[in-house]
Amino acid sequence: MKTGIQNTALHGSPFPMELRKGANRFKIDYRVDQEFKFKALVGIAQSDGEFDKSEKQFIKRIADLEGISSNQLKDLLQHKSKARELAEELTFDQKVDILVYVVKLMKVDGKVVLSEIKYCEKIAGILGFEDKAIGFLSGIIESNPDATTNLGRINHRMRKYLIES
């Protein structure tokens, strides 16, 4: 059974994080991270009025990578939680990870529309980042969802986009 989480951006994974055997390196309930992540991904996929095949496949690949069945994904998406409450429980690394996924999904169908950008900016705000964080990520994340992303470099640079509370 896959139980732990490890940042694998430098280890060849096409996704920012993947599950590995071992201890969970985050102190929060992993379900919170999954719930926020998948709700954000579905939201961005639907924000342009289309939920096309490439977007569905991207979300399914992430779920598969994280060992989430179709039924578990449905349960996560049906759970009634407020986004801001979920976001408060996430670590900085998890927040950046979610934004990387959201930007990759925004670009996966080869077209980026204003409604998708605005939705990404909304997610960034909920996670405690300035809108400019989406422009930064969009500029460095390839539209190819299988491209490896260097999260170490991204995390360092994302700190300047944090909204001071």
C-alpha positions in Angstrom: 0.0 0.0 0.0 1.3 3.5 -0.8 1.4 5.5 2.3 4.0 8.2 2.3 4.6 11.4 0.3 7.9 12.5 -1.2 8.7 15.4 -3.4 10.0 13.8 -6.6 10.3 16.7 -8.9 14.0 16.1 -9.1 13.6 12.4 -9.5 12.0 12.1 -12.9 8.3 12.1 -12.0 6.1 14.0 -14.3 4.1 15.3 -11.4 5.2 17.5 -8.5 4.5 14.9 -5.8 3.8 11.2 -5.8 3.2 8.6 -3.2 6.0 6.4 -2.1 6.4 3.7 0.6 7.5 5.3 3.9 6.3 7.8 6.5 4.1 10.7 5.6 6.4 13.7 5.7 3.5 16.1 6.2 1.9 16.5 9.6 -1.6 17.1 8.4 -4.3 14.6 7.2 -3.4 13.7 3.6 -7.1 13.6 2.8 -7.2 17.4 3.2 -4.5 17.9 0.6 -6.3 15.5 -1.8 -9.6 17.1 -1.3 -8.4 20.6 -2.0 -6.2 19.5 -4.9 -8.9 17.6 -6.8 -11.6 20.1 -6.1 -9.3 22.8 -7.5 -8.4 20.7 -10.5 -12.0 20.0 -11.4 -12.9 23.6 -10.9 -10.2 24.8 -13.3 -11.1 22.2 -15.8 -14.7 23.4 -15.8 -14.0 27.1 -15.6 -13.9 27.6 -19.4 -17.2 25.9 -19.9 -15.6 22.8 -21.3 -14.3 19.7 -19.5 -12.5 18.1 -22.3 -10.9 14.7 -22.6 -7.3 15.9 -22.0 -8.3 17.5 -18.8 -10.2 14.5 -17.6 -7.3 12.3 -18.4 -4.9 14.6 -16.6 -7.0 14.4 -13.4 -7.4 10.7 -13.7 -3.6 10.2 -14.1 -3.0 12.2 -11.0 -5.6 10.2 -9.1 -4.0 7.0 -10.3 -0.5 8.2 -9.4 -1.7 8.9 -5.9 -3.5 5.5 -5.6 -7.0 7.0 -5.6 -9.7 4.9 -7.1 -12.6 6.4 -9.1 -14.9 5.9 -6.2 -12.5 7.5 -3.7 -12.2 10.5 -6.1 -16.0 10.8 -6.2 -16.1 10.8 -2.4 -13.4 13.4 -2.2 -15.2 15.7 -4.6 -18.6 15.2 -2.8 -17.2 16.0 0.6 -18.5 19.4 1.8 -15.6 21.5 3.1 -14.9 25.1 2.7 -11.8 25.8 0.6 -10.3 28.4 3.0 -10.6 26.0 6.0 -8.8 23.2 4.0 -6.1 25.7 2.8 -5.3 26.7 6.4 -4.3 23.1 7.1 -1.9 22.8 4.1 1.9 23.2 4.3 3.7 25.7 2.1 5.0 22.8 -0.1 1.5 21.4 -0.5 0.1 24.7 -1.5 2.8 25.2 -4.2 2.3 21.6 -5.3 -1.5 22.3 -5.8 -0.8 25.5 -7.8 1.7 23.6 -10.0 -1.0 21.0 -10.7 -3.6 23.6 -11.4 -1.4 25.5 -13.9 -0.4 22.3 -15.6 -4.1 21.4 -16.0 -4.9 24.9 -17.3 -2.3 24.4 -20.1 -3.0 20.7 -20.8 -5.6 21.3 -23.6 -3.3 23.7 -25.4 -5.5 26.7 -24.9 -5.6 29.1 -21.9 -8.6 31.3 -21.6 -9.2 34.2 -19.2 -11.7 32.3 -17.1 -9.1 29.7 -16.4 -6.5 32.3 -15.4 -9.0 34.0 -13.1 -9.9 30.7 -11.5 -6.2 29.9 -11.0 -5.7 33.3 -9.4 -8.7 32.6 -7.1 -7.1 29.4 -6.0 -3.8 31.1 -5.5 -5.5 33.7 -3.3 -7.2 31.1 -1.2 -3.8 29.4 -0.7 -2.3 32.7 0.4 -0.5 33.8 -2.8 -0.7 36.9 -4.9 -2.3 36.7 -8.4 1.2 37.2 -9.9 2.1 33.7 -8.7 0.0 32.3 -11.5 1.8 34.3 -14.1 5.2 33.2 -12.7 4.2 29.5 -12.7 2.6 29.7 -16.1 5.9 31.1 -17.5 8.0 28.3 -16.2 5.7 25.3 -16.3 5.5 23.6 -19.7 2.2 22.9 -21.3 3.3 19.2 -21.5 1.8 17.6 -18.4 4.5 15.0 -18.5 7.4 17.5 -18.2 9.3 17.3 -14.9 9.0 20.4 -12.8 11.9 21.5 -10.5 9.9 22.2 -7.3 13.0 23.1 -5.3 13.6 26.1 -7.5 9.9 26.9 -7.7 9.3 26.7 -3.9 12.2 29.1 -3.3 10.9 31.7 -5.8 7.2 31.3 -4.7 7.9 32.7 -1.3 8.0 36.2 -2.7 4.4 35.8 -3.9 3.1 35.0 -0.4 0.5 37.4 0.9 1.6 38.8 4.2 -1.1 38.4 6.8 
